[in-house]
Amino acid sequence: MGLDVIGDSLTEINVTSPTCFQEIFDQAGFDVAAMFLDALELAVTG
């Protein structure tokens, strides 16, 4: 997953390139993507 940011604005979320999220899940069973989205939601909502 990639995030594009310009200034203080998130302009794009790229989900076609998971940057090892799938490999980590397959090998360790750790859901990095879910953890990332939970942290992002907490950061946005407080």
N, C-alpha and C positions, 0 to 999 in steps of 0.2 A: 504494500500500500504506500502511496506517496501523497503528500500534501503539498499543494502549491499555495504560497502565501505572498501577497503583495501588501506591504505596509502592515497594517493591523487586520487585514481581511483575508479570510480563507477563500480562495478563488476556485479551487478544484481538488477533488479527492480521486486519485487514480487507484482503482481496485484490480486492474488487469495484471499488475506486477506485484505479487504478494510478498516479495522480498523475504523469503524463507519462512513466512508464517505457516504455510502448509507443511514444509519440511519439519519444522519444530513440532507441530501438532502430530505428524505421522510418527516421529521418532520418540517423542517424550510425552505425548498426550496433553501437552500444555497449550491452551487456546490463547495464543498471543493476540489474535484479532479481537476476541471478546474482551480481553483485558484492556486493550488499547481503546476500544469504543466505550467501555465503562469509565475509564479515566478521562476520556474526552468529554463525555456527558457530564461527569462530576465537575470538570473544569469550567464548562459552559454554564451549568445551572447552579453551581456553588454547592 
